[in-house]
Amino acid sequence: MFDKLSINKKVRSELTSTWEKVLKEKKDNYHSSIITIPRTIQPIRLRPSRFPICSVLTFLDKIDEQITGPKQNDSTLMDFFTSVGSTVHAVVQKWMGYTGRMVGNWKCPNCEHLEKLTTFKTCPTCHRDMVYEELTVKYKNLSGHVDGVFVLDSGKYIVVDYKTSSTRKIEEAKFDNIGYKLQVLSYAYILRTKYKLPIVGASLLYIGRDNPFSYFEKHFKITEVNLPKIKNFLHKQIDRYNAADQGLANQDVSIPIDHKPCFSRDDYYANMHVYDTCPLLDICFTRSLAGHLSNKLKKVSKS
């Protein structure tokens, strides 16, 4: 009886126009007394989720952090995708955990009893289902959280990192995010060499945001042959991050510049480009870069 009241076309209205505006706006554009958005503070730390590391961009991020404080999710799109991803992670980890094939830390929500590096357990004290907690890994000054470690039929393990994506991308299998690959490979290396887990592979499991039946696995083998390559990459990321710290501590812009990962536009697109184009791409390979960094550095002294 309400068919005549329905509009099935995509039309511009006050409602849809406002939503389109919200998708483009940041929190600072709204008056704080009108709308309150929870702050998600993201202090700059060395984490695999930041790979690949650029010493120059990290240097600038650290300058901004000193001037304005830690970054936060300050846009609708960032909050949307972060929240959706967090929800999917929690659901997948819970139900994959019930299979008894996911190694992690399990904590009782009632008495907080903790079982480390094991598969799903019922609390020996409360006899309640324990809750999955992501494994925290540390390597030198790097720390990160592993989504999961899956037990194969052979008894060997593979590291799993869950990623949400559009159904269209999953159907087309268009996944070329170098950062995701480097992140999961680094976790695999650390868990195998430092934590001595029998890791033989690493997988990115892409799951549709709107359809969990739409999924795609991108798998990488971990062998004695490629372990040195992963180690070399990992140490380069640590060196670049440390160079940003050293440049800031010594007030010397040449340190992050000397450690930057790419030396031409082609090199950048081949090895560093992930989502948005680097904001320094037009000046990074010119003499203007040092002046730009020096001007930024002066703001720290004045703040």
ABEGO torsion letter per residue (X at the ends): XAAAABBABBBBBAAAAAAAAAAABBAAABBAAABBBBBBBBBBBBBAAAOBBBAAAAAAAAAAAAAAEBBBBABAAAAAAAAAAAAAAAAAAAAAAAAGABBBBBBBAAAGBBBBGBBBBBBAAAGBBBBBBBBBBBBEABBBBBABBBBBAAGBBBBBBBBBBBAAAAAAGBBABAAAAAAAAAAAAAAAAAAGBBBABBBBBBBBAABAABBBBBBBBBBAAAAAAAAAAAAAAAAAAAAAAAAAAAGBAAAAAAABABABAAAAAAAABABBBBAAAAAAABAAAAAAAAAAAAAAAAX
